[in-house]
Amino acid sequence: MSFNASKAISSKVVFLTGSEPVLLRVALDDLIGEAGLQKDDYDLEEFFGDGSSPSEWLASVGTFPFLAPKRMVVVRNAQKVKPDEINIASLSALPDTALLVFVCSIDPNEDQRQAGGSKKVSLEKLVTSVGGTVGKFDADPKKSSELIRNEILKKGKKIQPRTLEMLVEMTGGSYSYAMEELEKVLLYSDDEMISEHTIKTVVVASREWNIWRMIDSLVAGNVQESLKQLQIVLGSKGKIEDIAFSQLFPLISRQLKFLFQGRICIENGCRPENAPPNVRAMFPAKPNLGTERPFVQGAVMRSAQNLTLTQIVEAMEEVAKADSAIKGLGTSFSSMDTIERLVFELSNTLSPKRA
């Protein structure tokens, strides 16, 4: 997450990318300040990658500044830029007064193998080839936790490690998302110490966390809480079938695969991050628990303690049956009925009484 704006402005072309909007915004503000500019200055102009052409940016940034030491052009939505349309010679020949900044905000939930992702890589290589600077700002839960804690301390509040871990888990390890939710948390926290109750009450959790909470509740035998989390997941607009096939079933299957790997680690007396080769050989390429973020590994290992491999495999079979039923390959009164019955079946399967 470290980025030196004072060094970056000397390279004339800068590429900022990542899944952390807050950190991208801070880096851009730092560049603007180092260039001796302020927002809305005459010598600062913005374009959007999907609504402008390279010739427009290059012509603008190549103009001699009027009232500042630098002429700065920001190209937002740089993932929409077509690198092969950029004249490399013109890019390399920019004057020392020019500062062209590409800002590429990446959605971690999108498949970066699509066109936008490949363009990002090509644009990054192009910037590097002309001596430009690249700044990457991706989610890192370890660093995010420290940054969030520091922000809480600045606001005159305190937070216990477990409560902080819960906030990071609920926001998917994203510093930007956590900072958005933290504003509400601080507003509703009357005491100096932020409580777990406040986090659970105020924070709008990520869909992945809700799925995990649903499965965790099933393992604990709490069907009522599982159904509550299910309603939250299905609460968004759209057909139940679309949500089930695109998000619900894939996420449940993903978490069950993590539990399977976690249970393998427990039975072999190791942790996912340092599992020996013979154990890692049993991990799938995706999702691979050994390469997951620490808070994900911790949550998986806690739940896997109460399960057996047989239970987890049976749960996977129940998900496959429900998937087939909704697709018309099995008995199904309605999609909602099938999904709710799945929750009850998973509850019976994952019940700690069977472990």
C-alpha positions in Angstrom: 0.0 0.0 0.0 3.0 2.3 0.2 3.2 4.9 -2.5 5.7 7.8 -2.9 3.8 10.6 -4.6 6.8 12.9 -4.7 8.9 10.4 -6.7 5.9 9.4 -8.9 5.4 12.9 -10.4 8.9 12.9 -11.8 8.0 10.0 -14.1 5.4 11.9 -16.1 3.0 8.9 -16.4 1.5 7.1 -13.4 -0.8 4.1 -13.3 -2.9 3.6 -10.1 -4.8 0.4 -9.7 -6.4 -1.8 -7.1 -9.5 -2.9 -5.3 -9.2 -0.2 -2.5 -11.1 3.0 -3.6 -10.1 4.9 -0.5 -6.4 4.3 -0.9 -6.6 5.1 -4.6 -8.3 8.4 -3.8 -5.6 9.2 -1.2 -2.8 8.4 -3.7 -4.4 10.6 -6.3 -4.9 13.5 -3.8 -1.2 13.1 -2.9 -0.2 13.4 -6.5 -2.3 16.5 -7.0 -0.8 18.1 -4.0 2.8 17.2 -5.0 2.1 18.6 -8.5 1.3 22.0 -6.8 -2.3 21.8 -7.8 -5.7 21.8 -6.2 -9.0 20.3 -7.3 -10.8 22.4 -10.0 -7.4 24.1 -10.9 -7.1 25.3 -14.5 -4.1 23.0 -15.0 -5.9 19.9 -13.7 -8.3 18.1 -16.2 -10.1 14.8 -15.9 -11.3 12.3 -18.6 -13.0 8.9 -18.5 -11.5 5.9 -20.2 -14.8 5.0 -21.9 -15.8 8.5 -23.0 -12.6 10.0 -24.4 -9.7 9.2 -26.8 -5.9 9.0 -26.2 -5.4 11.9 -28.5 -7.5 14.1 -26.2 -5.5 13.3 -23.1 -2.1 13.6 -24.8 -3.0 16.9 -26.3 -4.3 18.3 -23.0 -1.4 17.0 -20.8 1.1 18.2 -23.4 -0.1 21.8 -23.1 2.3 24.1 -21.2 0.8 24.8 -17.7 -0.6 28.3 -17.1 -0.4 28.9 -13.4 1.3 25.8 -12.0 4.6 23.8 -12.3 2.7 20.8 -13.7 -0.1 20.2 -16.2 -2.0 17.2 -14.8 -4.5 15.0 -16.6 -6.4 12.2 -14.8 -8.0 9.3 -16.8 -10.5 7.6 -14.7 -12.0 4.1 -15.5 -8.7 3.3 -17.0 -9.8 -0.4 -17.3 -11.9 0.8 -20.3 -8.8 2.2 -22.1 -7.6 0.4 -25.2 -3.8 0.4 -24.9 -3.2 -0.4 -28.5 -4.8 3.0 -29.4 -2.2 4.9 -27.5 0.7 6.4 -29.5 3.8 5.2 -27.5 6.0 7.8 -29.2 3.7 10.6 -28.1 3.6 9.1 -24.6 7.4 8.9 -24.3 7.8 12.5 -25.7 5.6 14.2 -23.1 7.3 17.3 -21.6 8.7 17.5 -18.1 5.7 19.6 -17.1 3.3 16.8 -18.0 1.7 14.4 -15.5 -0.7 11.8 -17.0 -2.4 9.6 -14.4 -4.4 6.5 -15.2 -6.8 5.4 -12.4 -8.0 1.8 -12.6 -10.4 0.7 -9.9 -10.8 -3.1 -9.8 -13.9 -4.8 -8.4 -12.6 -7.9 -6.6 -15.9 -9.7 -7.3 -15.5 -9.4 -11.0 -13.6 -11.9 -13.2 -10.4 -10.0 -14.2 -9.9 -12.5 -17.0 -12.5 -10.6 -19.0 -11.6 -7.8 -21.4 -11.2 -5.2 -18.7 -8.7 -7.3 -16.8 -6.5 -8.0 -19.8 -6.5 -4.3 -20.8 -5.4 -3.4 -17.3 -2.4 -5.6 -17.6 -1.5 -4.2 -21.0 -1.9 -0.6 -19.9 0.3 -1.3 -16.9 3.0 -2.8 -19.1 2.7 0.2 -21.5 3.2 2.7 -18.6 6.2 0.8 -17.3 7.8 0.6 -20.8 7.9 4.4 -21.0 9.4 4.8 -17.5 6.2 5.4 -15.7 5.3 4.6 -12.1 2.8 1.9 -11.0 1.0 2.0 -7.7 -1.1 -0.9 -6.5 -3.7 -0.8 -3.8 -5.3 -4.1 -3.1 -7.0 -5.5 0.0 -4.6 -6.8 2.6 -6.4 -7.8 5.8 -3.2 -7.6 7.9 -2.5 -4.1 6.9 -6.1 -3.2 6.8 -6.6 -4.1 10.4 -3.7 -1.9 11.5 -5.0 1.0 9.4 -8.5 0.7 10.8 -7.2 0.5 14.4 -5.2 3.7 13.8 -8.2 5.4 12.5 -10.3 4.3 15.5 -7.6 5.6 17.9 -7.6 9.0 16.0 -11.3 9.3 16.7 -10.7 8.8 20.4 -12.1 5.2 20.5 -10.7 1.8 21.3 -11.5 -1.7 20.0 -10.6 -5.2 21.2 -8.6 -7.4 18.8 -11.5 -9.9 18.4 -14.0 -7.1 17.7 -11.6 -5.6 15.1 -11.3 -9.1 13.5 -15.1 -9.3 13.3 -15.2 -5.9 11.5 -12.5 -7.1 9.0 -14.4 -10.4 8.4 -17.7 -8.7 7.9 -16.3 -6.3 5.3 -14.4 -9.0 3.4 -10.9 -7.7 4.4 -11.5 -4.5 2.4 -10.1 -1.4 4.0 -12.3 0.9 1.9 -15.5 -1.0 2.8 -14.5 -1.1 6.4 -13.9 2.6 6.5 -17.4 3.3 5.0 -19.0 1.1 7.7 -16.7 2.5 10.5 -18.3 6.0 10.1 -21.6 4.5 11.2 -20.0 2.4 14.0 -18.3 5.5 15.5 -21.6 7.4 15.3 -23.5 4.7 17.2 -20.8 3.9 19.7 -21.5 5.8 23.0 -18.8 4.1 25.0 -15.0 4.6 24.5 -14.7 0.8 23.7 -16.4 -0.3 20.5 -18.4 -3.4 21.2 -19.1 -6.5 19.1 -22.8 -5.8 19.5 -22.4 -2.4 17.8 -20.4 -4.0 14.9 -23.1 -6.7 14.4 -26.0 -4.2 14.7 -24.6 -1.4 12.5 -22.3 -3.0 9.9 -23.8 -4.1 6.6 -21.9 -7.4 6.1 -20.7 -8.7 2.7 -22.7 -11.4 1.1 -19.9 -13.9 1.5 -19.9 -13.2 5.3 -23.6 -13.8 5.5 -23.2 -17.1 3.7 -20.5 -18.1 6.1 -22.6 -17.0 9.1 -25.4 -19.2 7.8 -23.2 -22.2 7.6 -21.6 -21.4 10.9 -25.1 -21.3 12.5 -26.0 -24.6 10.9 -22.9 -26.2 12.5 -24.0 -24.8 15.8 -27.5 -26.2 15.3 -29.1 -22.7 15.1 -31.5 -23.1 12.2 -33.4 -19.9 13.0 -30.2 -17.8 12.6 -29.4 -19.7 9.4 -32.8 -18.9 7.9 -32.3 -15.2 9.0 -29.0 -15.1 7.1 -30.6 -16.8 4.1 -33.3 -14.1 3.9 -30.5 -11.4 4.0 -28.7 -13.1 1.1 -31.9 -13.4 -0.9 -33.1 -10.0 0.0 -31.7 -8.2 -3.0 -33.8 -7.6 -6.1 -33.9 -10.3 -8.8 -35.2 -13.7 -9.3 -34.5 -16.3 -6.6 -33.2 -18.7 -9.2 -30.6 -16.2 -10.5 -29.4 -15.4 -7.0 -29.2 -19.1 -6.2 -27.2 -20.2 -9.2 -24.9 -17.1 -9.4 -24.2 -16.5 -5.7 -25.9 -18.7 -3.1 -24.9 -22.2 -4.3 -21.4 -21.3 -5.5 -20.7 -19.5 -2.2 -22.1 -22.4 -0.1 -20.1 -24.9 -2.1 -17.0 -22.7 -1.7 -17.3 -22.6 2.1 -17.9 -26.4 2.3 -14.8 -27.0 0.3 -12.9 -24.7 2.7 -14.3 -26.8 5.6 -13.2 -30.0 3.9 -9.6 -28.6 3.6 -9.7 -27.3 7.2 -10.8 -30.7 8.5 -8.0 -32.4 6.6 -5.5 -30.0 8.3 -7.0 -30.8 11.7 -6.7 -34.5 11.2 -3.1 -34.1 10.1 -2.2 -31.7 12.9 -1.3 -28.7 10.8 -2.4 -25.2 9.8 -3.5 -24.4 6.2 -0.8 -21.8 5.7 2.0 -24.2 6.6 0.5 -27.6 5.6 3.1 -30.2 4.4 3.2 -31.1 0.7 1.2 -34.4 1.2 -1.7 -32.4 2.8 -1.5 -29.5 0.3 -1.8 -32.1 -2.5 -5.3 -32.8 -1.3 -6.3 -29.1 -1.7 -8.0 -28.0 -4.9 -6.4 -25.2 -7.0 -9.5 -23.2 -6.3 -10.6 -22.5 -3.7 -7.3 -23.2 -1.9 -7.5 -22.6 1.9 -3.7 -22.5 2.1 -3.6 -19.2 0.1 -6.6 -17.6 1.7 -6.5 -14.5 4.0 -5.7 -15.2 7.7 -9.2 -14.3 9.0 -10.8 -16.7 6.5 -8.4 -19.5 7.6 -9.2 -18.8 11.2 -13.0 -18.9 10.7 -12.8 -22.1 8.7 -10.6 -23.9 11.3 -12.9 -22.9 14.1 -15.9 -24.4 12.4 -14.1 -27.5 11.1 -13.3 -28.5 14.7 -16.9 -29.6 15.1 -17.3 -31.6 11.9 -16.2 -34.8 10.2 -15.1 -35.3 6.6 -18.2 -37.5 6.1 -20.5 -34.7 7.2 -19.0 -32.2 4.9 -19.2 -34.5 1.9 -22.8 -35.2 2.6 -23.5 -31.5 2.9 -21.9 -31.0 -0.6 -24.3 -33.7 -1.9 -27.3 -31.9 -0.5 -26.3 -28.7 -2.3 -25.9 -30.6 -5.5 -29.4 -32.1 -5.1 -30.9 -28.7 -4.4 -29.2 -27.2 -7.5 -30.5 -30.1 -9.7 -34.0 -29.7 -8.2 -34.3 -26.0 -9.1 -33.0 -26.9 -12.6 -35.9 -29.3 -13.1 -33.8 -32.5 -12.6 -35.4 -33.3 -9.2 -38.5 -32.8 -7.1 -39.1 -29.1 -6.3 -42.4 -27.4 -5.2 -40.8 -24.0 -5.7 -37.3 -22.5 -5.7 -37.8 -20.9 -2.3 -39.1 -24.1 -0.9 -36.1 -26.0 -2.2 -33.6 -23.5 -0.8 -35.3 -23.5 2.6 -35.4 -27.3 2.7 -31.7 -27.2 1.8 -31.1 -25.2 5.0 -32.9 -27.8 7.1 -31.0 -30.7 5.4 -27.7 -29.0 5.9 -28.7 -28.4 9.6 -29.3 -32.2 10.0 -26.1 -33.1 8.1 -23.8 -30.7 9.9 -25.3 -31.1 13.3 -22.5 -31.4 16.0 -24.4 -34.4 17.5 -23.2 -36.5 14.5 -19.5 -35.5 14.9 
